[in-house]
Amino acid sequence: MQWETVIGLEIHTQLATSSKIFSGAPTMYGAEPNTQACLVDLGYPGVLPVLNIEAVRMAVRFGLAIDAGIAPRSVFARKNYFYPDLPKGYQISQYELPIVGFGQLEITLEDDSKKTIGVTRAHLEEDAGKSVHDAFDGESGIDLNRAGTPLLEIVSEPDLRSAEEAVAYMRKIHQIVRYIGISDGNMQEGSFRCDANISVRPLGQKELGIRAELKNLNSFRFVERAINIEVERQIDILEDGGEVVQETRLYDSDHDRTRAMRSKEEANDYRYFPDPDLLPVEIDSATIDTLRSELPELPDAKQQRFVAEYGLKAADVRVLVASRSQADYFEVAARLLREAGGEVKMAANWVMGELSGALNRAGIGIEESPVTAQQLAALLVRIADHTISGKIAKEVFEAMWQGAGTADEIITSQGLKQISDSGELDKIIAQVIADCPEQVRQYRDGKTKVLGFLVGQVMKATQGKANPGQVNEILRSKL
């Protein structure tokens, strides 16, 4: 039997506010346990929550970025459950009236096909604390630093049909929340994670199958692997004549399998009701218009503009606009290079190639690059005006990375300027021809590929400083 996979994702995005959603406690990551929680977060009797207006603004900005409806009136509810990391015995969330309604976004798959995925809703809620099981022998500890941290839960429609689509959708959401500045998206720190609802059904069947929910997936690789394993598990059960149980499961990356965590709760299990301590959130159209005007150029629009304005391939542009910082870096370098008469494609190649490689080796982001966009552009201008060759430029870049100075300073101090004097090159090429009679004979007999060897000998004699274009031209002329 052929099976169809149906997937919906619930993405939890930690909002980049400096304080929590209902208290003034800080949200700094990595602090000593229980030093970032106040009496509100600890659930002490008599304390009252106060809504962080910046979290509301961030939620609205996300809704506008995916062209979703923004609710003029939304309500916070109490989601009741009992767990050690939830001192109040309930989580403040939104249920029937979320702040962001239906929206949609387009994803691009590996074969360059596109698909539109619906976003059911996005609602604000507070995060819970964290149970620590490995710090004490035979005991668990509770760290409430994360309790009350503002989250935006983004719920997709069940439109995803494969792990590849799920990862592409998650990456797109990740890209958007970072572009609009509402989250750092740091998955290692738990700022961006998801739950995946997965079911399978016979191909062609309209009715959905019984679903399992995979909790707290915090890397794109884990999302892809966990979904594929869970799909395989469900198909095996059904093909053996069994029934899939609706439950919550965890992905065990150490053993590369999913395992049961608890039976799946329904909404009525949580006994939702409006929180009596919080007023409804009302947002007027003027506020929405202001927030819309403050949105940056979004990834899809930037991608279309880069293709049209710079004449770059769509595949290259997707890489360049992967992050807002990288897109901005490229655009500064490209503009300066073009103003100096250089080709924008060179800037794109260097950002995706030499710069990206150096950043990866150093384990840093482009925001921390020791070579600024202006400095890289100055180096590329020296390639464009034939002061140095592309090969020498890589040596200059490495020196710039190590803090040895600007491109011009390094070129001058190390004597790297390209030899373009035709008289000097004539003498060197004449000597190479005299020293390589066998290769000269082969070239004149029609084996033109040997020209590369002769060019290499000239470059070796000049320590890579000869202008490759001129070398080729003079060699052909002499041969």
Order of alpha helices (4+ residues) and beta strands (2+ residues): beta-alpha-beta-beta-beta-beta-beta-beta-beta-beta-alpha-beta-beta-alpha-beta-beta-beta-beta-alpha-alpha-alpha-alpha-alpha-alpha-alpha-alpha-alpha-alpha-alpha-alpha-alpha
